[in-house]
């Protein structure tokens, strides 16, 4: 996560999404595969980058 996410707000949002997804499917502990599955695919596209700036 640290390599792909740039701001603390992004880390908080995606960590919350991963924990919620893990809770919904009763997966404990939350695996790296589950965290990768909730990361936004367009995270490094031009529009989100421009919005951050």
Phi and psi in degrees as a GROMACS rama.xvg file:
@    title "Ramachandran Plot"
@    xaxis  label "Phi"
@    yaxis  label "Psi"
@TYPE xy
-62.9471  -29.7166  UNK-2
-74.7353  -29.5418  UNK-3
-98.5081  -26.0022  UNK-4
-97.8127  139.959  UNK-5
-107.604  -31.0303  UNK-6
-114.631  154.668  UNK-7
-59.7515  -32.8727  UNK-8
-65.5595  -38.7929  UNK-9
-63.5234  -43.7562  UNK-10
-61.4446  -46.7468  UNK-11
-61.5996  -45.415  UNK-12
-63.4679  -48.0296  UNK-13
-72.9281  -31.6049  UNK-14
-66.5349  -41.8449  UNK-15
-62.4594  -43.7427  UNK-16
-61.4334  -41.1383  UNK-17
-66.3442  -42.8069  UNK-18
-67.1144  -38.6554  UNK-19
-64.7765  -41.6867  UNK-20
-64.369  -41.2721  UNK-21
-63.3759  -39.024  UNK-22
-65.7957  -41.9691  UNK-23
-64.2712  -34.1491  UNK-24
-102.473  9.05328  UNK-25
56.9955  43.12  UNK-26
-99.6904  116.973  UNK-27
-135.362  128.371  UNK-28
-72.7023  163.704  UNK-29
-71.0196  125.61  UNK-30
-87.0708  163.434  UNK-31
-64.3959  -33.3178  UNK-32
-63.735  -39.2751  UNK-33
-67.2984  -40.9177  UNK-34
-62.4971  -44.1498  UNK-35
-62.2724  -33.2941  UNK-36
-70.4624  -25.0231  UNK-37
-94.2632  -10.5906  UNK-38
-66.0271  138.068  UNK-39
-64.6502  135.472  UNK-40
-73.836  -27.9354  UNK-41
-95.59  23.538  UNK-42
-59.9347  -37.1531  UNK-43
-105.897  15.1221  UNK-44
-70.0042  171.017  UNK-45
-66.2426  -45.4136  UNK-46
-62.2223  -49.1922  UNK-47
-62.948  -33.0858  UNK-48
-65.3773  -44.2175  UNK-49
-67.1189  -35.4276  UNK-50
-64.7318  -38.7741  UNK-51
-63.9181  -35.6957  UNK-52
